[in-house]
Each structure stands twice: as structure tokens, then as C-alpha cells.
Amino acid sequence: MTAAEHYVPPRVWTWDGEAEASLSANRPSAGPNHQKVMPVGEHALQLYSLATPNGQKVTILLEELLEQGISGAEYDAWIVDIRDGTQFSSGFTEINPNSKIPALLDLGGPEPIRVFESGAILVYLAEKFRAFLPSEGPKRASCLSWLFWQVGSAPFVGGGFGHFYSAAPVKLEYAINRFAMETKRQLDVLDRRLGEAEYLCGDDYTVADMAVWPWYGRLVNEGLYDAAEFLSVGDYKNVLRWTEQIGQRPAVQRGRIVNGIAEGQLRERHSASDFAEISFGR
């Protein structure tokens, strides 16, 4: 057995900031730890984000709205590189006291509206522009159910499976097995649903698909955590079909690279022309 398997929790937990710094951008307290004003562009919608799965949800929706000709959805997207601690700045915590990306500031009304948590931002924008979210009845209930299924389920994939399988400095069999089992269960939930309908909420593409795709689509088709073989993702034929279908949408191809730090991604986005030099070959 390894030393990690012999760990006995102390009576009172304390944070070893120096040791933890290499493992996580988090800390055990809230609020700002330095002063920094967040930039503001020319559009009403100001997004502060990073091209993680949670960040991609919002930029995909914004690009889909623009694809529909909804000019009011024009936005400035400013990168928040969580490696440099911008999420703990005074300017960012004024918008999102939880210090997580993405965060949205709507300056289009008589007073600024701040919206944080990716699911809340999706609902806010969909309702604001009356698109990609049914307005009433069973379809709305289904859409919101799948949207919040993703919000509640993804931490088991990212903070659970992804962390212990890919990021943790020590490979713990128990933790990996626990979260791999849950991740595969979730993939089976999706596969069964997508065997019944083209999209999660039926015949229509909605914010639920936009929320789920950056997590589970990338997991089965783009090597998120380099775990495709480990999770036998080829077993989920319906998820693979849906993933490929959504991945071919031009708005998705644009939205998924906004606020990215890798080669071929777009660090900031202020107009459609910013994509001019980007190659979207898959």
C-alpha cells in the first residue's frame, strides 16, 4: 500500500497553501485577494470566461444566437486564465462572488445585470432572446431537466473522474473506480435518451444540448482526459452520433474555441471578424 492509502484525516483540517497550489486553482476562502478592474468592450454583453467545458457552453449559445441573426447577442469575451488568479480579483468577484468562470455582465439595461453559474447564464440568455428554450409546457420541463441534469452531474466527471484519473499526483484505484463507474452510468443515461430522440429534448436543439456537449461530447469524441479507451466510449453509439452531429455546427465550432489558450483557439472575441484567421478543420 502507498503512503496515500495510509492517510488518516486530522481532527481539524488546515490548508497547506504551498502544497495545494500545484493541484488546484482553488482556495478555502471566498472574496477578492487583489485589486483588478475587469475590462469592458463596446457590446452590451460582457463575458469573462475560459474555454473549459463550462465556459464553452455560454460561447456556443452566444454564437448560435448570432447564427440565428440575433444581433443583440453580440458580445465581448475576455479571457480569465484561472492559472494567474484573475478569478480572485476584486473586479471578477464583483460579478461572480463564487470566483468561477464563466461570468456575464449585461450592460444593456438601466442598470448592470450580473449572472454567474453556467446553467443560470444559459437560461438568462435563452429567455432574453427567446431562443433555444421552450417557453412552456412539457418541452420546457424536459429541457430544464436535462440542463440541470448536466449541471448536477458534471462535477462527478470533472472534479471526480477527470481529477483522479488525469490530474491527481497519485493514482488511487478506489477513487478512479468510483468515478469511472459514475461517468459510465451517466454516459448510459445519455445513450438511452439519445436512442429515443435526435436531441436531448426531442426534435429541437436546445440549451440542454449546448450544456451537455462540451462535457460528454468531448469525452467520447475528442479525448477529454485521454480517457476514451479507458471508458470504452465506442459502446455509446447514440452519444457518438449526437456528438458528431453537434460538433459539425458552425456556431459550435466557433464557440468552443473562444477564450482558449491553446494553439488555434481565440484568446478574446469582440466581433465575428476575429474568427477570420482561424481554421475550423476537425
N, C-alpha and C positions, 0 to 999 in steps of 0.2 A: 504493500500500500504506500501511496505517496504521502508527503507531508501534508498536502492539501486535504487528503481524506481523514487526517487526524485532527483537523481543525475543531477546536471547541470554542464556541462563542463566549466572549467575556460577559460579565454581568451587565456592564454598561458599554455600549458601542461608542467608539470615538473615531473620528475621521483622520486618517493619515493622508493629508492632502498631497504630499510629495509622492507617495506610493501610488495613490489613486489617479494622479494626473495623467499617467500614461494609459490608463484604462478607460477613461470616460471624460467627457466634457462637462459632466455634472458636478455639483457640489451639494452639501446637505443644508443649504440655506437659500432663501429667495432674496429678491431685491437687487439693485444695481451695486456693482463693486467699482465702477469707474464712470466718469462723465464722458458722454459722447452723444452728439446730435445726429440723428438719422437723416440721411439725405432725402430730399423731396424733388420730384420731377414735375413735368408740366401737366400730367394727366390727373384726373380725379382719384383714380385708384393707384395706391402706392403699396407694392408688395415687398416684403422683406423676407427672404427665403433662401433655400439651398436645394439643389437638385437631388435630394433624398426622395424615397417613395412618398413621404408625407408632403414634401414641397411640390413634387411633380403633380399631385392631384389638382392643386389650385391652378398651376400654369396650364395644365391640359384643359381645364374648364375655361379659363380665360381665352385660350387660343380657339377652342371650339365655339365660344360665343362670337369671337371676331370672324371666324369662318362662316357663321350664320349671317354676317353683315350687321352685327350689333355694334355700332361704333362706340357706344358708351362704355363698352368693355375694354377700351384701350387702357393700357396700364404701363407703369414704370416698375420694373422688377430689380430690386437691389439685392446683391448677394450678402448673406450673413454667414460668413465662414465660421462655423462653431469651433474650429480649432484655435482661433485667435480670441475667443471670449466675447465677441461682439454681442452675443445674446444676453450677456450680463451687464450691458451698458445702460446708462440712465435713459437714453433715447429709446432703446428697444423695449426695456421693461415698462416704459410708459404705455406702449402699445400692447405688449403681452407680459403681464406680471409673472407668467409661468416660465419665461425665458426659453421657449421652444419655438422653432420655426414650424410652419410659416406664420406670419402675422400680416394683417391687412389694415390699411388706413384708407377710409373713404372720405375724401375731401369735397365731395360733390354736393353736399347739402349745407344748410345754415350753420351746422357745427360738425366737427370731425366725428366719424364713427369708427371705432376700433373693433376689430373682430379677430379673435385668436382661436386656435384649435382648428385643424384642417377640416373636420366634418362641419363645424359651425360656419366656416368660410364658404364651403361648397353650398350649404343651404342658403346662406345670405345672398350669394351671387345668383344662384338659380332663381330665388324668389324675386330679387331685384330686377332681373332681366326676363323673368317668366319663361325660362327655358330649361330643358333637361331635368325637370322635376314636375311630375303630375300635380295638378292643383288640388285634387280632392279624390275621395273615394278609395276603393281597394288598391288602385295602382299607386297612389301616393303612399299608402300604408306599406305596400310591398317595397317601394323604392327606399323609403326611410328605414325600413327594417334591414335591408341589405346594406345600406350605407352605414348604419350604426353597428351592424354585424362586423363590418370591416374595422371600424374604429375600436371596437372592443376586442377583436381577435388579433389584429396585427402585432400588439406588444408581445404575444406569445411567439410570433415568428421572428420579429426583430430583436427585441430585448431578451427573448428566451432562446430560441433555436439559433438565430444568427450570431448572438453574442457567444454562446458556449461552444458552438461548432466552429466559428470562424475567428472570433476576436479574443476570446479569453486566453490568457497566457498559459493556462493549464487545461488540458483536455480531461473533463470529468465525465466518465461514462454515464453515471446516473443522470446528470443534467442534460447531456446530449440526447440520451434515450427518451427522457421525459418530454422534451420539447420537440424532438423529431416525431414522436408519436402524435402529439397535438397538431403539429404542422401538417402531417399527412391526413389526419382526421379532417382538418379544415379544407384541404385540397379535395377530399372526397365529398364534403358538403357542397363545394363549388361544382365539382364534376357532375354530381347528381342533379343539381339545379340547372346547369347548362345543358344537360341532356334533355330537359323539358322545354327549354326556351332558348331563343337566339341570344338574348341578353339577360342579365340578372333579373330585370323587372318585366320580362316578357318580350314583346316585339320591338320595343323602343330602347334606344341607347340613352342612358341617363347618368346622373352624377354618381349613382351606385357603381356603375362600370368604371367610371373615371377614378373612383376611390380605390377600388379593388385591384385594378390592372397594375398600377405601379408596384404593388407588393407581390401579388401572386402571379401576374403575368411575367414579371421579370424573374421570379423564382423558377418558373418552368421553362422559360424560353430564352433567357438572357444570362443565366448563370449567377443570379444573386446568391452571394455567399459561396459560389462554386460548389453548390450542393445538389445539382440536378441529378447526377448519377446516384449519389447517396440516398436521395429521396425517391428514386425511381419515378421521375416525373412523367416518363413516357406512358405510364399507366393511366394518366388522366387525360384521355383523348378529347373530351369535351372542353376542358380547360385550355388545352393546346389550340383547339380550333378557335375558340373565343379570343385567346391571347393574340394569335396571328392576325385575326380579323381587325381587332382594335389597333394593333401595332402598325397597320398599314394606313391608318387615317392621317392625313397631313397635319391636322391640328395636334394630334398626339405626338407625332414626330417632332414638331416644333416645341410643344410644351414640355416634353421630357428632358430637353437639354438646357432649358432656361435656368440661370443661376447655378450652372455647373462649373466645376473646377478642372475637369478632365479635358484632354485634347479633343477638339471637335464640339465642345459644348460652348454655351453662351453665358459669359460671366454676368452680364447685365443685359436687360432688354428694355428698350424705350420706344421702339417702333418696329413695324413689320420689316423695314429695310435692314434691321440688324441681322436678319437671317440670310442676307444676300450671299454671304461668303461661306455659308455652311453647306456641307454635303450631307444629304439625308439617305445615302445608300445604306442598307442594312446588311 
